[in-house]
């Protein structure tokens, strides 16, 4: 999913910004970047032949995805949680977490409740959004962070929900400006997510991973 070999000042960064129930016509407005090794094979957004009903990009190395939805209105997106103090020990690809929700028979409320009760010890750190007609939830490998989201503008990078990393704060402000001006065409959001600005090293968070 999102490798820990680049630091937050670089252009590349797993980044999701979204507005939930902030617009009269759109329940969820979301823009996302996926940061990945160039050599890792993937396929762009497409309708999957199996499991049937999923529309998503696909990681061709492990078979999972980082963002997807279904015709029935289920949605999920994922970023890795970066923690240089925690050695990688997961035995399953985090991209499977998105598929698990998209193919689940549980609605988002019950899925979130089951997630909190069972834990996800087989996966390295992650942040996940799940949503359907019953609501929008934020889930994490540390279930103490799990929550049902209320209307508002949010962001996730490689830290927890709304952690004030410079690029995340900048893109949340940009999304809020687009909402205020009603500039929600895809090209506006794509242009915003392609912003190449770099932030000075002293502004970057300490994730336990060196700048090098």
WOZIRA-V244668 format. One line per field, one symbol per residue. ss: DSSP state (h for helix, s for strand, l for the rest). psi: psi as a letter, one per 30 degrees, with the letter a starting at -180 (. if undefined). A space follows every 10 residues. Layout:
ss: ???
psi: ???
//
This chain:
ss: llllllllll llllssssss lllllllsss ssslllllll lsssssslll lllssssssl llllllssss llllssssss llllllllll llllhhhhhh hhlllllhhh hhhhhhhhll lllllsssss ssllssssss llhhhlssll lsssssllll lllllhhhhh hhhhhhhhhh hllllhhhhh hhhlllllll hhhlllllll ll
psi: cjlhfklffl ekkkkkklkk hgkffjekkk kkkkklkefk klklklkkfk kkfkjllkjf effalfklll ffgkkklklk kkjffjkkgk fkkfffeeee efglfkleee eeeeeeeflh ffklklkkkk lafflkkkll ejfffkkkkl klklkkbgal kgkhkeeeee eeeeeeeeee fhigkeeeee eefgkgkkkk effkljggkl e.
//
